[in-house]
Amino acid sequence: MMDLGQLRSFAEVAERGTVAAAAEARGYTPPAVSQHIAKLETELGFMLFDRIGRRLRLTSAGGALLPVALEMIDLERRGRELVVDAASKPTIVIAGLASAISSVVLPALAELAETLNVEIHEREDAGSLSELSLGQVDVALTQEYDDQLPSRDSRFVYKPVLRDQLRIALPPTMSASTKLNELSETRWLINGHDTLCAQSTISILGRAGIRPIISGTVADNNALLGLVAVGHGVTIAPESLIAAFDQEVIVATQDLAISRTIFAVSRRSASKVLNPVLEML
């Protein structure tokens, strides 16, 4: 009989790529996780990973086992939740970008808290989806941009909860009628390093024939827009972020024809149970 603890270690290594990362996530030592994998391989009679330096890559046997392991872990978690739910207010764990938490979770938090204990964690898209697959998160808030090819996991259900246009944010000294093609000599602030918003910004500027003079790369939205407000540069950001900013910046009226969509992502196995939560979001 396969041991659930060993399966958890296997799934953590498969999702995170290294024994060290899996050990840290599980609160074990790396040798303990390695021992779990070795015992599971011995019991099954197959190698589950190819060792490539410090990273591990799933073998065909490991790839076949992973979705079953994740399903077993999910069933165990759901069983525990049913027992807890019968005795007390259930807990839901939501993870996502800070901007998604602000624009999607905060407006619904009071309604959610009437029937649920809500636990919230800031995570990048990849991190929240990884924790979703491992059963550590119930809802992952992720984003997609119109000009980028989305990558989706068939194990998950993606429900759109907010559509957000990209806008040019300008210092107070500039006019809202300013056009993109007038900003070729202006300093630009980029929203993060290689983030989806940064990729869209570079793509938009490239299509406009602009090779930007970059005066900063800032992931924190308040810091980014604060730099715009004091005239350190201009930026492109989702409309909801600019609307929530409490200092004066000018939003250009030009339609960039690019939006981002925030999705509430849940495991397919739990989507029916979570439907009321997704509706609130």
N, C-alpha and C positions, 0 to 999 in steps of 0.2 A: 504494500500500500504506500502510495506517495505521501510524504510528509508535507503538511501545509507550510511549515516554517521553511523547509528546503525550497519549496516552490516559490515562496515570497522572495527568498534570496536570489533564486534563478531569475525571476521576473525583474527584480531591481537591477541586476547586472545586465540583463538584456536591454532594459530601457535606458540605463545610464552609461553603459559602455565599459565600465571598469569596476573591479572588485572594490577598490578604495572608495569610489563614489557610492556604491551600493551599501558598503559597510557603514559609511557616515550617515546615510539616510535611515538605516535600520538600527543604528546605535550599537553595532557589533564591531569587533575587530576584523580586519581583512582576512586573517587566517581562519576565523570562524565562518565567514561567508564562503571562502574557498573550500572549506570542509563540507559545507552544505551542498555545494555544487558537485563535489567529488562523490559524496554519498548518493546523491540523486542520479548521477551518471552510472555509478556502480549498480544501483537498483534497476535502472532501465536497460543497462547493457549497451548504451550508446553515448558517444561524446556529444555534448550539447553546445560546446563552443570550440572554435578555432582560436588558438592563442597567437596574437599578432603584437609583439612587443608587450606593452602593458594593457593594451585594449583587447577585448574579447569580441569575436564575431560569431553570431549564431550559425551552427551547422544546419543542414536540412532537417535533422532530427530536432534540434533546438527550435527552429522556426515553426515546425509542426506542433511542438509542445506549448509554445508561448501563448497562443490564444486560449487554449484549454486551461493553462495555469492562471491566466488573468480572469477567466470565467469562474474558476474555483475560488479564487481570492475574493471576487466580487460577491459570490454566493455566501461565503463566510461572513463578509462584512454586512450584507443585507440581513442575514439571520440575526446577527448581533443587534442591528438597528431595530428590527421588529420587536425584539425583547425589550430594548430600552424604550422604544416608542410606546409600548403598551403601558409602561409605568411612569413616563415623564414626557416632557416636551422634547420632540426630536431635534437633533442638531443637523444643520446643513452647512457644508464647507464650500465657500466660493473663492475662486482664485482668478486673478487677471491683472491686466495693466492698471496702473493708478488712474489713468484717464477713464477707463471703462468702469472702475469702481465708483468714481465720482459721478459719472453721467448716467450709469445704469442702476447700480446698487443703492446709492444714497437716496434717490427719489422713492425707491420701493422699500426701504429698510423698515420704516415704521409698520407697514402692512405685513412684511415678512416676520417681524419680531412678535406679532400677535400670536402666532401659532408655532414659531420655530426659534430655537437658539441658532443665531447666525454667526458663523466664524468666517472671517475674511482675511485673505492673504494676497499681498502684492506679488505677482509673478509675471515674467515675460511669457509670450504665447507658448513657446516650446516647453517651458517648465510647468506651466499649468496643465498642458495636455498630457505631459508625462505623468504628473501626479494624478490626473484624472484616470489614466489607464491603469494605474496601480491601486486605485480605490482610495487614495488619500484626499481626493477632492470630489465633490458631487457635481459642481457646475464650474466650468472653465469659461472665462470671458476672453474671446480672441477677436482678432480683427482681420479683415481682408480689404485690399484696395483694388479699385476698378482696373487699374493698369497693370496688375500683377496676376499671374496665373495661380489660383488657389491650390493648396495641397491639403486634401482632407483624408481622414481615416475612416474606413467603412465601419469601424466598431462604434462610432459616435454619431449622434444626431445633432445637427447644427440648426439652431433657431435664430433668425435675425431679430435683434432687439433694438437696434438704433442705426440709422443711416445718417451720415455726417459728411457734409461737403468740405472739401479742402479750400481754404481761403488764404489770400496773401495778407499777412499782418504787417502793418507799417507804423513807424513812429508818429506821434501826434503832430509833428511838423509837416507831414506829407498829406496829400489829398486822397480821399477814397476813390477818386476817378483815375488814379495812377494805374497804368497798364503794365503788364509783365514785360513787354518789349522796351519799356522805358527804364528798366532796372538792371540793364546789362553792366553798368558801371557802379552799381550800388553794392555795398557789402552785404553778404548773406549769412544768416545763422541757420544751421542745419539741425533738425530735430532728432538728435541722437546719432550714434555711429552705426551705420549699416542697419538701422531699424527699417521697418516697412515704410514709415513716413519719410525717412531720409531717402530711401530708394525712390519713392514717388516724387519727392522734391527734385532730386537730380534728374529724373526722367522728364518731368515737366520743363525744367530749365533747358535740358538738352534739346527737346522738341522746339523750344522757342529760340534756339541758337545761342543760348547764354552759357558762357563758361564762367561760373560764379566766382567772385572774390569772397572767399569764406573767412568770416571773422570769428567764427565759433561753432563748436559742435556740442550741443547741450541736450541731454535727455530729459532733465527735469523741466516740466512744462512751465511752471511758474518762473523759474530762472530764465528760461528761453524767452518768454514774453516780457519779462522784466528787462532783459537786455534790449528787446525791441523798443520798449517804452522809453528808455533813456537814449535811444538813437544809435545803439551800437550796430544795428543792421536791420534787415527785414527777414521775414521767414514765411514759410508755408506751413499751416497747421490745420487740424480739423476745427470746424466752426464751433463745436460745443466747447472746446478747450478755450478758445478766444472769448466766448461769451461768458465763461465762468471766471475769467481773469479780472481782478479788482483794480487794476491800474489802467490808465488810458492808453489804448492802442487803436489805430485806425484799421478797419477792415475794408480792403479794396472791394469794389463792387463787381469787378471782373469775374465772370464764371469760368473757373478752370476746367470744368467738365469732368472732374475726378472726385469721387467720394470714397469714404471708407465705410464699411459695414461692421458693426460689432455683433458677434454671435454669442449666444449662451449655448455652450456645448455640454452635452451629457452622454453618459454611456447608453448605448442602445438598450441594454438590459434594464436600465432604470428609468427610461424616458417617460413611461406612463406614470410612475410614482411621482416624478418631478414635474409633471405637466402644470400643476397649480402654481409651483414656484416660478416656472418659466413664464407663465401668463402674467404674474406679478411684475416680473422684470421687463 
